[in-house]
Amino acid sequence: MTPRHAWHAATIAEVREAFDVARTGLSSAEAAKRLEQSGPNRLPQARPTPVWRIAARQFASPLILILFVAAVVSLVMHPDEPTDAAFIAIVLVLNALIGGFQEWKAERSSRALQQLLQIRATVLRDGEMCEIDGQDVVPGDVVWLESGNRVPADLRLTTSHGLEIDESLLTGESLAVTKDADSVCEAATPMADRNNMAFAGSMVQRGRAEGVVIATGSATSVGQLALDVTSRTGGRPPLLDRMAEFTRVVAWCMVVAVVVIAVVGVLWRGYGATHVFMFAVALAVSAIPEGLPVALTVALAVATTRMAKRGVIVRRLAAVEGLGSCTLIASDKTGTLTCNELTARVVELADGTQLEVTGEGFAPEGEVLSGGEPVQPTGDSALLALARTAVLCNEADLYERDDSWTWRGDPTDIALLSLAHKLGVVRAATLAEAPQVNDIAFEAERQFAASFNRLGEEIVASVKGAPERVLDMCDVDSNQRTALLARADALAGQGYRVLALAIGPAADVSESAAPADPTGLEFLGFVGMIDPLRPGVREAVAASRAAGIEVSMITGDHPVTALAIARDLDLADQPDQVVTGSQLNGCTPDELQELVQRARVFARTTPRQKLELVEAARAAGHYVAVTGDGVNDAPALRQANIGVAMGRSGTDVAREAAELVVTDDNFATIVAGVEEGRIAYDNIRNVIYLLISTGAAEVVMLGFAMLSGWPATETGAAILPLLPAQLLWLNLVTNGIQDVALAFEPGEPGVLRRRPRPPGESIFNRLMIERTILAAITMAVVGFAAFAYMIEVAGWSEFDARNALLLLMVLFEIVHIGNCRSETTSALRKPPWSNPLLLVGSALAIGLHVLAMHWGPTQNVLGVAPVTLQQCLVLFSLAASLMVVMELHKWWRRRHPLDARPKS
């Protein structure tokens, strides 16, 4: 047998024999030997990303590499005029600084899984119990556990006394799991049902136990999760895929255009190599959107800030847009959809009266309703007796401090105290009237707990526990017992954890002697408890589905509990709609893909099955966002396209594996993140449209000049409409200021009413292509015609004509920024003051150009000079033609949409 053996299927004797464990535990010498063999009880972890790698990542984009090549070519061809190369270098450095700083702020060392094992452990060594560092625990050690301990390694329990362990961070089970050392499980038993095991990282809620260490470090169950997290790179956000595709298209188009110009210029027009190279450089500068990396980085940074204000912290910039792209949200249940706080939801009294309990979580904020009306117990009512029993037979604390509620103890006890508070029954006051004389603590073997309290001259027994066990102690006949158990089963079938409560006189009870089990009790009623939905989750799930995003629940909890929550969320309403982990065993990849397309609720799943479901959803064509808060969610969070961790109650493990963190643990905040992600993508498209359409206009103008050979110099060579430095000025400065301001554009109504973009949809869909071609041709035709008119008809010099054309292109950009604010909404219907930064950016762009025309150094570098007011007005009237053309296109497309999806 090895440490990876199914020890839950072995007897205690087999485990002791396999690990050679004596009754006195391991000797110090043997423990040292085993520590050398197995290594320290530490988990594998990914190394923190060094600063240099974060910086290098900023230059990994193909678009950045194209810009770098353009800078080198420009410097090689014009070593005496480094202006063009300097402009591009400034862009590259600025992009790296912005993106690197954002990622550096978000990067944290992935130390969470290691911290789970940085604890102390009580072990039996050399016949004595001693406390050692958790890292020194070795296979075969005998470990002692008691309430409040964190389990230091995977243990096969050898003794247990009322042991309950919280394994929610590993399995998703919302209730503490009762353990039984004497149990022997089947080999195929899922982790959540292995009741003779204690797993590393889980927390002992109640009781005590002893166990043999069967696995440490990476061999533990949590260690396997660590390997899954550190070995997987995760899914790529859709923006990265789309930008990579876009960059390849730009690169190939540029190469083809340069080749065409070279062939046409040399073979057809007979131009010299130097002249053709000048055109090629100008063409490359025009075609490459130099300002795009900075604009994209700023747009994502703006969205990051907006998301943070709405409760979503972004750890990677590229993940901002990912939420807006997702087609499936795969959510954990415990702590994500639900509160992870057991809450009494229903009270059913002995006479069959059923009462509804409102409120979520442990805080006693809510009411008890009968027929929709609040009720309060009267002096001798059954409801009052039940509430008093709930607080007397209770070991928890619940009290208000500094305007907030604080609690301690077992979740079931806290839930009962919260219920009693809602009925006006407080534990401290009740105990003052009826002080405790003795008690019977809850043990798994007993299935009940009892408290004996002095009330006047009598001793009263208050009992809670499993319905069948408590009814055995009550004065009911067999028919009544059968009927009552049927009512309890009906509540359990709705997903409730059902407790029975009873009360009665007790005789011969003292403080010193152990009391006997009570008998002849009066049955008071049942309390049905459940881990309830978080406030707003139901509406958030509905909003996600209205936005075209499917929601799946993947949990390690019991199928009945999962179905109860799924019914509240309208994800499922029949048991056969819940797929269990045992059904997933042995499924082929194709079968898993079919399941994730059909089913929306998965229960009793292991962490590895969650991971496989995410992989299957991605293979089926979904962009998957996974939400979770526990260690068990970490591998799936890492593998998803977008991992979303809960920030408040979630583990560091989950947060480190995710790209986004929801600070308020509210699933509803994810919907806000989806909205911001879609707004971010809209702004990115608008920025790309602005840069590509103006760049395309420059390319078309150069093409007109090269192909037509007109206007021409005295030697017959075509005159270059704009010089490379002037093109860079347009692309980096005047346009660059405005595209950054465009990234701050607020969202438009109806963003969440759209269907998600198809995962394979290109940034350049048909609408973008139409608008880009129309805007580019309009600017190119008007600009080239004006340039040719100024030289051929008006007799202007090349310098004056270029100076006027450059100003015209700046004015085109000023006008065009209004067109770029929305794909379908008229620019005239979007008030300029809704984006003040855009107003400032446009004013700054034109102001800088006017300054450049009047300042000596920029006059020499750019080849510009002042123009008259009359010339400026004429040029502005030409630029306004672009607004007319694009408004007509929007009007046409509003009446003839390309598809039925609502547009912004």
Rosetta blueprint (number, residue, H / E / L):
1 M L
2 T L
3 P L
4 R L
5 H L
6 A L
7 W H
8 H H
9 A H
10 A L
11 T L
12 I H
13 A H
14 E H
15 V H
16 R H
17 E H
18 A H
19 F L
20 D L
21 V L
22 A L
23 R L
24 T L
25 G L
26 L E
27 S L
28 S H
29 A H
30 E H
31 A H
32 A H
33 K H
34 R H
35 L H
36 E H
37 Q H
38 S H
39 G L
40 P L
41 N L
42 R L
43 L L
44 P L
45 Q L
46 A L
47 R L
48 P L
49 T L
50 P L
51 V H
52 W H
53 R H
54 I H
55 A H
56 A H
57 R H
58 Q L
59 F L
60 A L
61 S L
62 P H
63 L H
64 I H
65 L H
66 I H
67 L H
68 F H
69 V H
70 A H
71 A H
72 V H
73 V H
74 S H
75 L H
76 V H
77 M H
78 H L
79 P L
80 D L
81 E L
82 P L
83 T H
84 D H
85 A H
86 A H
87 F H
88 I H
89 A H
90 I H
91 V H
92 L H
93 V H
94 L H
95 N H
96 A H
97 L H
98 I H
99 G H
100 G H
101 F H
102 Q H
103 E H
104 W H
105 K H
106 A H
107 E L
108 R L
109 S L
110 S L
111 R L
112 A H
113 L H
114 Q H
115 Q H
116 L H
117 L L
118 Q L
119 I L
120 R E
121 A E
122 T E
123 V E
124 L E
125 R E
126 D L
127 G L
128 E E
129 M E
130 C E
131 E E
132 I E
133 D E
134 G H
135 Q H
136 D H
137 V L
138 V L
139 P L
140 G L
141 D L
142 V E
143 V E
144 W E
145 L E
146 E E
147 S L
148 G L
149 N L
150 R E
151 V L
152 P L
153 A L
154 D E
155 L E
156 R E
157 L E
158 T E
159 T E
160 S E
161 H E
162 G E
163 L E
164 E E
165 I E
166 D E
167 E L
168 S H
169 L H
170 L H
171 T H
172 G L
173 E L
174 S L
175 L L
176 A L
177 V E
178 T E
179 K L
180 D L
181 A L
182 D L
183 S L
184 V L
185 C L
186 E L
187 A L
188 A L
189 T L
190 P L
191 M H
192 A H
193 D H
194 R L
195 N L
196 N L
197 M E
198 A E
199 F L
200 A L
201 G L
202 S L
203 M E
204 V E
205 Q E
206 R E
207 G E
208 R E
209 A E
210 E E
211 G E
212 V E
213 V E
214 I E
215 A E
216 T L
217 G H
218 S H
219 A H
220 T L
221 S H
222 V H
223 G H
224 Q H
225 L H
226 A H
227 L H
228 D H
229 V H
230 T H
231 S H
232 R L
233 T L
234 G L
235 G L
236 R L
237 P L
238 P H
239 L H
240 L H
241 D H
242 R H
243 M H
244 A H
245 E H
246 F H
247 T H
248 R H
249 V H
250 V H
251 A H
252 W H
253 C H
254 M H
255 V H
256 V H
257 A H
258 V H
259 V H
260 V H
261 I H
262 A H
263 V H
264 V H
265 G H
266 V H
267 L H
268 W H
269 R L
270 G L
271 Y L
272 G L
273 A H
274 T H
275 H H
276 V H
277 F H
278 M H
279 F H
280 A H
281 V H
282 A H
283 L H
284 A H
285 V H
286 S H
287 A H
288 I L
289 P L
290 E L
291 G L
292 L H
293 P H
294 V H
295 A H
296 L H
297 T H
298 V H
299 A H
300 L H
301 A H
302 V H
303 A H
304 T H
305 T H
306 R H
307 M H
308 A H
309 K H
310 R L
311 G L
312 V E
313 I E
314 V E
315 R L
316 R L
317 L H
318 A H
319 A H
320 V L
321 E L
322 G H
323 L H
324 G H
325 S H
326 C L
327 T L
328 L E
329 I E
330 A E
331 S E
332 D L
333 K H
334 T H
335 G H
336 T H
337 L H
338 T E
339 C L
340 N L
341 E L
342 L L
343 T E
344 A E
345 R E
346 V E
347 V E
348 E E
349 L E
350 A L
351 D L
352 G L
353 T L
354 Q E
355 L E
356 E E
357 V E
358 T L
359 G L
360 E L
361 G L
362 F L
363 A L
364 P L
365 E L
366 G L
367 E L
368 V E
369 L E
370 S E
371 G L
372 G L
373 E E
374 P E
375 V L
376 Q L
377 P L
378 T L
379 G L
380 D L
381 S L
382 A H
383 L H
384 L H
385 A H
386 L H
387 A H
388 R H
389 T H
390 A H
391 V H
392 L H
393 C L
394 N L
395 E L
396 A L
397 D E
398 L E
399 Y E
400 E E
401 R E
402 D L
403 D L
404 S E
405 W E
406 T E
407 W E
408 R E
409 G L
410 D L
411 P H
412 T H
413 D H
414 I H
415 A H
416 L H
417 L H
418 S H
419 L H
420 A H
421 H H
422 K H
423 L L
424 G L
425 V L
426 V L
427 R H
428 A H
429 A H
430 T H
431 L H
432 A H
433 E H
434 A L
435 P L
436 Q E
437 V E
438 N E
439 D E
440 I E
441 A L
442 F L
443 E L
444 A L
445 E L
446 R L
447 Q L
448 F E
449 A E
450 A E
451 S E
452 F E
453 N E
454 R E
455 L E
456 G L
457 E L
458 E E
459 I E
460 V E
461 A E
462 S E
463 V E
464 K E
465 G E
466 A L
467 P H
468 E H
469 R H
470 V H
471 L H
472 D H
473 M L
474 C E
475 D L
476 V L
477 D L
478 S H
479 N H
480 Q H
481 R H
482 T H
483 A H
484 L H
485 L H
486 A H
487 R H
488 A H
489 D H
490 A H
491 L H
492 A H
493 G H
494 Q L
495 G L
496 Y L
497 R E
498 V E
499 L E
500 A E
501 L E
502 A E
503 I E
504 G E
505 P E
506 A L
507 A L
508 D L
509 V L
510 S L
511 E L
512 S L
513 A L
514 A L
515 P L
516 A L
517 D L
518 P L
519 T L
520 G L
521 L E
522 E E
523 F E
524 L E
525 G E
526 F E
527 V E
528 G E
529 M E
530 I E
531 D L
532 P L
533 L E
534 R L
535 P L
536 G L
537 V H
538 R H
539 E H
540 A H
541 V H
542 A H
543 A H
544 S H
545 R H
546 A H
547 A L
548 G L
549 I L
550 E E
551 V E
552 S E
553 M E
554 I E
555 T L
556 G L
557 D L
558 H L
559 P H
560 V H
561 T H
562 A H
563 L H
564 A H
565 I H
566 A H
567 R H
568 D H
569 L H
570 D L
571 L L
572 A L
573 D L
574 Q L
575 P H
576 D H
577 Q H
578 V E
579 V E
580 T E
581 G H
582 S H
583 Q H
584 L H
585 N L
586 G L
587 C L
588 T L
589 P H
590 D H
591 E H
592 L H
593 Q H
594 E H
595 L H
596 V H
597 Q H
598 R H
599 A L
600 R L
601 V E
602 F E
603 A E
604 R L
605 T L
606 T L
607 P H
608 R H
609 Q H
610 K H
611 L H
612 E H
613 L H
614 V H
615 E H
616 A H
617 A H
618 R H
619 A H
620 A L
621 G L
622 H L
623 Y L
624 V E
625 A E
626 V E
627 T E
628 G E
629 D L
630 G L
631 V H
632 N H
633 D H
634 A H
635 P H
636 A H
637 L H
638 R H
639 Q H
640 A L
641 N L
642 I E
643 G E
644 V E
645 A E
646 M E
647 G L
648 R L
649 S L
650 G L
651 T L
652 D H
653 V H
654 A H
655 R H
656 E H
657 A H
658 A L
659 E L
660 L E
661 V E
662 V E
663 T L
664 D L
665 D L
666 N L
667 F H
668 A H
669 T H
670 I H
671 V H
672 A H
673 G H
674 V H
675 E H
676 E H
677 G H
678 R H
679 I H
680 A H
681 Y H
682 D H
683 N H
684 I H
685 R H
686 N H
687 V H
688 I H
689 Y H
690 L H
691 L H
692 I H
693 S H
694 T H
695 G H
696 A H
697 A H
698 E H
699 V H
700 V H
701 M H
702 L H
703 G H
704 F H
705 A H
706 M H
707 L H
708 S H
709 G L
710 W L
711 P L
712 A E
713 T L
714 E L
715 T L
716 G L
717 A L
718 A E
719 I L
720 L L
721 P L
722 L L
723 L L
724 P H
725 A H
726 Q H
727 L H
728 L H
729 W H
730 L H
731 N H
732 L H
733 V H
734 T H
735 N H
736 G H
737 I H
738 Q H
739 D H
740 V H
741 A H
742 L H
743 A L
744 F L
745 E L
746 P L
747 G L
748 E L
749 P L
750 G L
751 V H
752 L H
753 R H
754 R L
755 R L
756 P L
757 R L
758 P L
759 P L
760 G L
761 E L
762 S L
763 I L
764 F L
765 N L
766 R H
767 L H
768 M H
769 I H
770 E H
771 R H
772 T H
773 I H
774 L H
775 A H
776 A H
777 I H
778 T H
779 M H
780 A H
781 V H
782 V H
783 G H
784 F H
785 A H
786 A H
787 F H
788 A H
789 Y H
790 M H
791 I H
792 E H
793 V H
794 A L
795 G L
796 W L
797 S L
798 E H
799 F H
800 D H
801 A H
802 R H
803 N H
804 A H
805 L H
806 L H
807 L H
808 L H
809 M H
810 V H
811 L H
812 F H
813 E H
814 I H
815 V H
816 H H
817 I H
818 G H
819 N H
820 C L
821 R L
822 S L
823 E L
824 T L
825 T L
826 S L
827 A H
828 L H
829 R H
830 K L
831 P L
832 P H
833 W H
834 S H
835 N L
836 P H
837 L H
838 L H
839 L H
840 V H
841 G H
842 S H
843 A H
844 L H
845 A H
846 I H
847 G H
848 L H
849 H H
850 V H
851 L H
852 A H
853 M H
854 H H
855 W L
856 G H
857 P H
858 T H
859 Q H
860 N H
861 V H
862 L H
863 G L
864 V L
865 A L
866 P L
867 V L
868 T L
869 L H
870 Q H
871 Q H
872 C H
873 L H
874 V H
875 L H
876 F H
877 S H
878 L H
879 A H
880 A L
881 S H
882 L H
883 M H
884 V H
885 V H
886 M H
887 E H
888 L H
889 H H
890 K H
891 W H
892 W H
893 R H
894 R H
895 R H
896 H L
897 P L
898 L L
899 D L
900 A L
901 R L
902 P L
903 K L
904 S L
